[in-house]
Amino acid sequence: MSFRPLHDRVVVSRVDSEEKTAGGIIIPDTAKEKPSEGVIVSVGPGARDEDGKYITPDVKKGDRVLFGKWSGTEIKVDGDELLIMKESDIMGVIEG
């Protein structure tokens, strides 16, 4: 099954966080915070302006992004856990 977001929404796949601290302590799955970093899987066509024309999104498929801790709605597509969020929930793109 494929999923195509509408308007200015994006689909993000979370990036797993480290399982050890800097001091070498292993963190169990139950104590881990959900990462607020992910990779764009799919992007909608964009929001519409007052004239009905699309405003092109600033992000594209494959971009690594940071988003708010409580941003988006979690969904499962073909067993993959994904987030759907508005482009405005994304704080920035990680470059390099």
C-alpha positions, 0 to 999 in steps of 0.5 A: 500500500502506498500513501500520498499526503495532501496539501502541506502535509509530509510523511516522516520516518523517525530515525532511531536514537543511540542505545548507549549514553556517552558514558557507555550506559545501555538504555532499555527500549522502555526508557528511550525518548522518541527521537525528534529527527526523521527522514521525509518519505513523502511530501504533498503538493503544498498549500494553496494561496489566496489565488488557488495556486500551490505554494511549493513545499520547502522540503523534499523526499529524502531530507533529514529534518528536526520536528517538535516532540509532540508533532504529527500523527503516528500511523502504520503503513505496511508495518512501518511506523510513520508520522504525518505532520504539517510542513510548519511542524518541521523546525529545520532541515539537517544539511551535510 
